[in-house]
Amino acid sequence: MPKRFVSIWFKYLLTDREAIRHHSLREVSVAFTEPDRGRMLVMAMNVHAEQCGVKPGMAAADARVIAPGIRLFDSKPGRNITFLKGLAEWCLRYTPLVMVDPPDGLLLDVTGCTHLKGGEAEFLKDLVSRLRTIGYTVRPGMADTIGCAWAVARCAGTGLIVPPGGQRNALMPLPPASLRLGDDILVKLNQLGFYQVGSFIHLPKSVLKRRFGGNMVLRLYQALGQEAEFLLPLKEPVPYSERIALLEPVRTRPAIENAVHTVIDQLCKRLYGEGLGLRSATLTYLRIDGKSFQLIIGTNHPSQRTDHIFKLFALQFDQIAPALGIELFIIDAIQTEPASDKQSLIWNGKPAADSEQVAELLDNVGARVGNVNIHRYLPQEHHLPERAAAPTANLSDIPESDWPEDLTRPMQLLAPPEPIEAMALTPDYAPRQFIYRGQRHIIVNADGPERISHEWWVEDGGYRDYYVAEDEEGMRYWLFGTPNDLSGQTRRWFIHGYFA
Amino acid sequence: MTNQQEQIIARLRNDIAGWEGFRPLPPGERQEFGLGPIESVFPNQTFPTGALHEFISTRPEFTAAIGGFIAGIIQTLLAHGGVCVWVSYTRRIYPPALKRFGVDPDRIIFIDVQREKDVLWATEEALKCSGIAAVICETRQLTFMDSRRLQLATEQSHVTGFILRKDARQVNTTACAARWTVKPIRSKLRPGMPGVGFPRWQVDLLKVKNGQPGSWTLEWKRKQFTQVTEQAFTEKVKRYA
């Protein structure tokens, strides 16, 4: 399929932008200046200033003289790139492949997109008229190559749509500046009397290369389509992406739900056909005021069920602010994974469909309470109770070692252990009684001690002597005492848990 | 009342019990929970699965005992595979301890919500999911309306729900199928043996739909519930050391 590119030239990008924000600037001369070797030079101006004779590179003082009443503004470097990026995102409604073309243009790869608006002429007309309505002065060009589209947009008077294969004819009457060449080459061409591309286009490649350098030849042949040139899109196109453009902007919740459901259904059907499942996706919606917003979801296992994915998005629908209306929904599958019909058996003996149910449940819950709050625990080979189990977020993790069965561990663990006042009559025996939160517990039965040391390869610390203690009421506690054999240290007691 | 009328009333009672989640299971599917005499007080002499059970706890010690008791029950529910969801707001449960009650801790998914009001929402979502063996919910408040919602969810999905009401200040009417309290009591070893014995609880069934409330003493021994009948001999209180 032959490629088609559109180049859009924003001739007065900075001043147009300023005039959109401040209507009073529309009818007066405006210029942007930047400092250069101690003086201010004009670097951009609007059409009124241009009519007075203001040119880029002119000193600000001169501009003031020839254009009385001119409004001068300081320009900030990089502002044009910021504006172009915003405009490029706006252009994503026409094609997914948009590139910023500094300093004042955009490049669109519209291959296969134009029929959506009813043809190339209608496509360009729609694009340009909408940009003009916003307030930009734009000139478009459409051709088979990036170079030719660029040239036509900037230098051609008529014939902005170059028919397929017509680059050579379109370039012939244009000045050499249309080939994106450096100033030194342009000066040289001018001195030699080459005022049109057509006057040197037929010269042999070797001659041109010897006289003007390889870059000039490359640019010429790129414009003619004999050298490859690639477009680096602003956004990496996502391989699985579906969009729904609405004839009428929607504002109501049922209409939004309907549109989102349709677009998710399209994506899921495509994923199903290719045996893939969705792991994370973004839903982008473009409002008619030119702003775009995103909703993001993630799933615990590859899913291609429309209803499930819709439900995950529906949990976030409250965040959608349609304002005057939404005209386009785009769903991008950021991450996909092969989804076999037979899900892996996470839980032994459980039918496959059930593990899918569990994953969908956790998606739903995680979307509201946060996935970080959902834990499973796996045994760790540590003796210290705090480290004996480690949380894992992955549902398919299986324990690497068995859970110890013979240890007496409390049903409820206090984190951190709380200090108690305890009294032990004999060293290395459990206390006779302890006071916890103002309540006295008299211990009648006790087991222990079970000595658990801090693991020196993990952190410093002494050991703990754990006792299972049962008080008069029958309540069972897990108490521990710190070492008492170090000089100058008295043994301190803590409660660390309740037994069942 | 004639014999025929009695039959009709019995059949209607059965129907109502069925709608409330007490389904007579086919003989092959009957699950033994090892609760012994407790099971016989329920309708159909079966521990009701696919229903809500409410556990009242007023002290953290009781909560620990209830945790052990529930773990002993879900051991049976998890026997044929599956996964269990534990929803809580402030959780202290120590997963490795569940192994002692026959539950593999890695087969429990803990959902620790940040806001207390999300507990019941997450519980309801989990109860609606029929692929789950049991749902345990730690909450403080449970209004009648909440319990009704949860009970309806269990009736749809046949998931067993356990509501653990920590720090329950007052006990209100709920739609749960049964209300329990479990308190730890003094364990007993053979006379003269030092140390702490098997976990022993006083289990009170305060309220049960279509059943007979009662009180029992149970012990967790060799991975199953054992009913304790008071020994005839009186043990002399002997302090250790």
Interface residues (C-beta under 8 A of the other chain):
Chain A: W347 N348 G349 K350 A353 D354 S355 E356 Q357 V358 E360 L361 L362 N364 V365 R368 V369 G370 N373 I374 H375 R376 Y377 L378 P379 P385 A388 A389 D397 I398 P399 W403 P404 E405 L407 T408 R409 P410 M411 Q412 L413 L414 A415 L425 T426 Y429 V444 N445 A446 D447 V468 A469 E470 E472 E473 G474 M475 R476 Y477 G497 Y498 F499 A500
Chain B: R59 P60 E61 T63 A64 A65 G67 G68 F69 A71 H80 G81 G82 V83 V85 R92 I93 Y94 P95 P96 A97 K99 R100 F101 D104 P105 D106 R107 I108 I109 F110 I111 D112 V113 Q114 R115 D118 W121 A122 E125 A126 C129 S130 G131 I132 K183 P184 I185 R186 S187 P194 G195 V196 G197 P199 R200 W201 W220 V237 R239 Y240 A241
